[in-house]
Amino acid sequence: MTKNKKEDLSRRKFISTVSGASAIFFLNPFTSFSNFEQDDKVKKIVAKTIGIDTHNHMDVPFDREQFKGQKYDLSVELKISGLTAICMTFCVDRPKLEKEGDAYSRFILSLDEMDEMLNANNLTRALNLLDLQKARKENRQIVIQSVEGGHFIEGKIERIKIAYDRGLRHLGLMHDGQTTPPMGDIYTDTPQYRGLTQLGVETIKECNRLGILVDLAHCNNDAINKALEISDKPMLISHTGLNTQLGNNERMAKMMMPRLISKEQAKKFADAGGVIGVWTHLADTPLDYAKNVKALVDIVGAAHVCIGTDTKMAPPNNSTDRFGKKTNQSWDNNTDGFLYIVVDALLKTGFTEKDVIQICGGNYCRIFDKATTI
């Protein structure tokens, strides 16, 4: 039997075991998986890292009956990945919102469905750094509840407290569609609010007060700079890339350019204590991805960069969605879980073990702790 076939069988056997039930409890998912002949150094680094994907989509349907017919193998995929946690992100502005109240209804329904999904996968939400550290020590996975866009607020700041009480600890201020009332300037729209509106300002202040990490992805530079003036906690830009790293696909690069960050803006954000996530877009291979990470690290330093894939850890088994890659299949011909592949590529690109541990989760943990401590 060839090596590739052996690896394939080992992977299928692992997935079967995880899907089984009681047998999984004797496994250490952080050291037992990947292909079993992988570099020991990679496995040891993964084993000591609180690995976090700071932007991972777990969009659920806004139809209760449709949700009941779906199965999300989140626990299985997380174990395979080597990550301790994902920032489990959803949005409510797709399809387009039509009337007042729709955003909030979608938000509450999504949280209800995620409660059921987490229960089915024997997973819980991390509410602070101690929860992440405890999960890592016990070799189990956990999620950080995140929403992309403050659409659900609909001008009612008190709803942020409701979200907090439901376990939300990571709030993306903006998304593709503008909120009603507006929060501020989205980076793909024509600027018209001089950065942030009063609602955007009040939202950041309320997140600071309660203990929710603010994510400025989808904000234009004026909005980011205004947020830096307002916030008394460090913030995140969870998924972007340096605007000099455009990959080999010209069409994709042109589409993504407004979503990329300049060297000057990245430096300004990092100097204020922020952390910037590098997505897997515009990277055809793991080494391409590691080079994109390095390009940003060369500008802001290893203490201000993290992973924010903008992929989907576990789309439903009956999903017909063609958009957004599955995290553990971010690149073709994967034989290992996502974090193993990334750690290997970062080491080959010249990063030290300390750098890798910071980038793969330590930096996010630092600002998550500061943001959620009140």
ZIURNOR-V595308 format. One record per helix or strand. SS is the DSSP state (@ for helix, = for strand). FROM is the first residue (numbers start at 1). TO is the last residue. If there is no record, write none. Layout:
SS;FROM;TO  SS;FROM;TO
This chain:
@;3;19  @;22;26  @;29;32  @;40;47  =;52;57  @;64;68  @;74;81  =;85;90  @;102;120  =;125;125  @;129;137  =;142;148  @;151;153  @;158;165  =;168;172  =;184;184  =;186;186  =;196;196  @;198;210  =;213;215  =;219;219  @;221;230  =;236;240  =;242;242  @;250;259  =;261;261  @;263;271  =;275;278  @;286;300  @;302;304  =;305;307  =;311;312  =;326;326  @;327;329  @;338;348  @;353;372
